[in-house]
Amino acid sequence: MTRSPATPLPPPKARRRMRETAALTQTQLATRVGVTPGTVRAWESGRTTPRGRKREAYAKLLKTLAEEEAARQATQAPEREPAPGAEPAPVRDPASEPAADPETHAEPEPEPKPEPESAPESAPESAPESQPESVPEPRPESVPEPRPAPVALTPAQAFDALYEFSAPALVRQTFLLTGRREQARESVERAFQTAWEHWPEVARDRDPVGWVRATAYEYALSPWQRFRPRHRHPEPPPADPGDRTLLNTLLRLPPRHRRTLVLYDGVGLDLPETAAETEASTPAAANRLLRAREAVADRLPALADPQVLHRRLAELASNERLGAEQPPTVRRGGERRARFRTRAAIAFTVALIGTTALTVRTAPTHYEPPVSPGQAVHGVPPRAAQGALSDEELELRDQLQDGPARLSPRLE
């Protein structure tokens, strides 16, 4: 029995783009397909792939959305790009309006134009010359000027623009997580260096700032930071007592609760985006947010209101003078780190190959059992010297030479 081939589907990112273009939420699309919103989220992220009847229904719905989008673009194309034959239309409209209502327009230019037609015959060539000079005057104003084509940015220019736009804010946000200025600055620089190493992926990402922010937060909250020598020396706290109390309250929260609070009340993300960036479910993110707010409100009752807490977090981050390096410096630092890792990997590979070759060259080709060390044997009588046999030895020799009779037992 042969199985029919599966219905082809577009890539996950294309599925999400088609849904957003059609102005559908994941819940609405899940209702039309007959699945849960979490299943649609997994399909669009690429974690799972639909199968069976759900795959066919999903593919049919996506095809319908694509056809609607194509029809919508086809209807909008004539409006955005008028045909060359329709260009005189906007010229005739203003000319016809004054004739219909001459009292409301102050330009009586179309009325005196017929006068040159009744001019004397001595100047017959002046009439046709005066007509084209008056008609095309409003024409250049009605034709829209073509927009200049967008200038394509190089990868370095795009990276520099992203860095200059988001780096200062990310440094202030990371300071709320760590309470250390140098660590916050270093975390953001490392995140941007990682983004430069994976720039094709980051440039195509739907939210490149979120990509860099997640990387910076992971580096800043890494447990290995506590083993660094710089972590043993505390930095000076904020000058304002209120800022100092709020920062100490944030640092007492667990890292996951602190990160959720900063993303939701500090950055301003919604709950699903906060849950996705912290790699948690939406109920778990909501639970962490509630616990973090309760802990802050217990120590600072004035910040029980989320709006007041959002304003205080913004003030705490903006009161600190936190600068960032220039984009070329960050790019060169990332390139140096990439070259160092590449050379280290090459050196390790060469050393491994050399060690393997030396082992193969010097290793024995067959098994040789090891020789056990000698051991002393005790209880062996000393060897007797040569000489005449004693009477007992002679009697014993006679008994042994008697033949089979010596094997029979005797009573003595």
N, C-alpha and C positions, 0 to 999 in steps of 0.2 A: 504494500500500500504506500503510495507516494504522498508526501505532504505538499500542499500548495505553498508557494513562496509568500513570505510575509509582506504586508503592504508597506511600501517605502514611506519613510517619515523624514521631514527636514531636520537639521541639527537642533540640539536643545535651545541654543541662543536664538535661532530663527523662529522656533515655536513661541518663545516668550515675546519676541518682537512682534509677531503676527497677532498675538493676543492683545498686547498693549496698543497696537495700531487700531484694532477694532474696538478699543475702549471697553474691554471686558476684564473683570477681576478673576482671580483664580477660583473664587467660589462660584461665580456665574458659569465659567467654563466647565467646572466640575459638575455642576447641576445639569448642563446640557449633555455631557458625556455619560453621566451616571456614576461618578466616583466621588471620592472625598477631596477637599482642597489640598490635603497633604500629598495625595497621590499626584495631583497636577504639579505641585511644587517639586516633587521628586522627578517627574518627567522632564520639566523645564531645566532642572539643574543637571540632568544626565546621570543621576544616581541609579535610576531604574528605567526600564523600557516597557511600554505597554505591549500586551500580547493578546492574541485571540480576538474576540469580538470588541473588546475595549480598544484595541489597536485600530481596528477598522473604523470604529465610530470616531475615534480621535483623528485619524487621517482624513476622514470625510469632512469633519468639522474644520480642520485646518485648510483643506482645499476650498471649502466654502468661503472662509475668511480671506484667502488669497484672491479668489475671484471677485469678492466684494471690493477689496482694495484695488485691484486692477480696474474695475469698473469706475470706482471713485476717481482714480487718477485720470482715466480717459475722459470723464466729464469735466474735470478741472483743467485739463490741458488747453482746450480752446480759450478759456477765460484768461489764462496766464500768458499765452502766446497767440495774439490775434493774427489772423491771416493777412497777407499783404494786400489783398483786395478789399479788406475792411478798414484800411487806414483812413480813407477820406471820410468815414462816418463821423468821427468826432469833429471834423472840420465843417461839415454841413449843418450839424446841430446848432452851433452858436450863430451861424449865419441865418438860419431860419427863425430863430427865436426873436431877434429884433423886428423882423417883418410882421410877426404875429402880434407883438405888443411893443410898438415903438416908443410909448411913453415911459416905460420902465427902463430903457437902455439909453445911455447918453452917447452912443456911437452911431451917428447917422451916416457912416461911411458907405454902406451899400446903396443908399438912395441916390447920391450924385453921380454914381458910376455910369449910368446910361447916357449922361450928357455927351461924352466924347463920341458916341455913335452918330449923333446929329451934327457933327462938326463939318466944316466945309470940305469939299473934295480936294482942296489943295494939300491937305495933310491926311491922306487915307492911311498911311502906315503908322500913325501915332495911336490910333484906336486899339489895334491888337496889342501894342506894347504896353498900354496902361492896364489892361485887364490882368495879365499874369502877375504884375507887380503887386496888386492889392489882394489877390486870392491866397497865395501861399504864405502870407505873413503869420497867421496863427498856427500854421501847420507844424513848424518845428517845436512849438510849445506843447502841442497835443501828443506828439510821439514820445513815449518814454525812453529815456536814455538807457542803454544797456549797462547792466551792473558789471563791475570788473570781476573777473574770475578770482576766486579765493586763492591766495598764495599758499602753496604747500610748504609746510614746515619740515625741517629736517628733524631726525630723532633727537638730536642734542637741543635744538630750539624748543621742541615740544616738552622735553624733560625740564628744561630751565623754566619754561612758563608754568608748568605744574608745580615745581619746587617753590618759585617765588609766590605763587598763589596760596599754597596750603602749608608750607613749612612753618611760618611763624605761629599760626594757630595750632598746629600739631605739637609744637614744642610746649606751648602753654597748657594744652590738654594733658600731655604726658607728665608735666610737672605736678598736676593734680593727682596722678596715680602714684608717683614715686616720692614727691617732696624733695627731690634733688635736681638742681638746675643742670649740672654737667651731665648727669645720667639721662635726663630728658633730652638734652641737645644731642648726645651721642646716640640715643635710641632712634631719634628721627633721622639722623644722618645715615645710620646703618640701614634703616628701612628704605631710604631713598637709594642707597647704593645697591641694595637687593633689587629694588624696582628697576634700576638702570641695567642690571645684569639680565633681568627678565623683561626688558622693555617691550618687545613685540606682544607679549601676553598682557602687560599692564596697559599698553596703548589701546588694545581692543577691549579692555574691560569696561563694563557699563559704569562703574564707579571707581576710577583710578585712585581718587583720594581715600576712599574706604579701603582699598587694597593696601595702600601705604600705611594708613592708620592702624589696621589690624596687625601688620608686621611690626610697627613701632611699639604697640602695646604688648605684643608677645615678648619682644626683646626687653622691654622695660620691666615687666613683671616676671621675668625668668628667675627661678630660685637660685641659679648660679651667680646672680649679682651679689648675693650676700657674702660670697667667698672672695670677692675682689678686695684688695687692700684699701681702695678708696671708700668702700662701704663702711669701714671701721671708723672713719672720721666724719662726724656729723657736720652738715653745712649750717650756716647761720639761718635761723628761722625768719619769717616775715616780720617786718617792723611793726605792723599794726597788730594790736592784741587780738582783735576779732578775727583777722586773717590767720593768725597763729593758732587760735583755738579751732577754727574750722579745718585747717590743714591737719592738725593733730587728730581731729575726729575722723577725717577721711582715712588717714593712715592706720587707724585702729580697726577699720573694717577689713574683712577678708578680701583678698585680691579679686575674687570673682564678683562679690557684691560691690566693691569699689569701682570696678570697670563698668559694671552695668549702670551704676548711678551716674558716672561721668558721661557715658554714652547717651543716656536717656535725658537726664536733667541738665547736663553740661553741654553736650554737642547738639542735642535736640532731635535725635533719631526717634522713630516710632518703635513700638514694642516688637513687631516682627523683624525689623532691621537690626535692632539691638540683639535679639535672640540669634539671628543668623550670624552676626559678627562675633558673638561670644560662643558660637557653636553649641547652643542650647535650644531646648524647645521653648515655645512661647510661654506656657505656664511656668516653667522653671525660671525664665527671665523675669516674669512678673513677680514671682515669689522672692527672688533676690532683690528686686527693686523695692518691694514693700519692706523687707527686713532692713535694707540699707537706710531707707527713709526713717524707719522707726528708731534705728540706732542714732541717727543724726538728730532727730527730734527729741530723744531722751536727754541728750547732752545740751542741745541748743534748741529750746522750745520755740524760739522766734523763727526758725527755719522749717516749721512743720508745713507751711504752705509751699507747694511745689514751685509756684511762680517766684516766691522770695528766694527759695533755694537756688533756682536757676540764675537769678540775678546775682546772688552772692558768689556762686561759683565763677561766673563771668568776671566779677570784680576781683576775686582772688587771683585768677589767671592773668588778668590784665595789669594788676599792680606790680607784678614781677617783671623786671627788665630782662627778658630772655631773647637773645639774638640767635641767629643761625648763620652758618657759613654760606659763602657764595656758591651758586650752582656749579660753576666749573670746578671748584675745589672738591665738592662732593663727588662729582663724576670722576675726576682723576683719582680720588681716594678709592672709589669702587673699582676702577680699572686696575689700580695697583694691587688691591686685595685679590682680584680675579687672576692677575698674572702670578702672584705669589702662590695661590692655591694650585694653579695649573702646573707651575714648575715643581712644587712639592709633590704633586701627584705623579708627574713624570719621573722625578728622582726616586720616589718610592717604588714605582713600577720597574725602573731599571735595576734598583737594588734587589728587588724580589726576583727578577729574571736572572741576575748574576748569581744570587744565592742558589737558585734552583739548578742552574747550569753547573756550578761548582759541586753541588751535592750529587748530581747525576754523574759527574766525572770521577769523583773520588769514592763513590759508594761501591761496596763489593758486589760482584755479579752472582755469587752463590752464598748459601748459608753455611757458616762454619760454627758448629756447636762450641760453646765455650768449655775450656778445660777447668774442671773443678779443682780447687786447691787441695793439696795433700793434708791428710789428718793422721795424727799419731794413734797407733793401735796398742792398747794396753792388755796385759794378761797373757802374752805369748811367752812360753818358757824359753829360756836362753838355749842357744844351740850348744849341744854337748861336743866336747872335743873327741877326736878319734882315739881309739884304744881298744883293749880287750874287753869282751862282754862279761858282765857279771853273771852270777848263777841265776838270778831271777830273770835276766834278759835271755839267757840261754834256754831256760825252761819255757819262757813265753814263746821263743822262736820254735821250739819243738812242738808246742801246742798248735801254733799256726801252720806248721808244715805237715800236720797229720791228715790233711784232706778234709772230706765232708764231716768227719767226726767232730771237727772243731766247732761246727755250727750247732751241735746239740747242746742243750743246757745241762748243766751239772749242778749237783748239790755239793756244797763244800761245808 
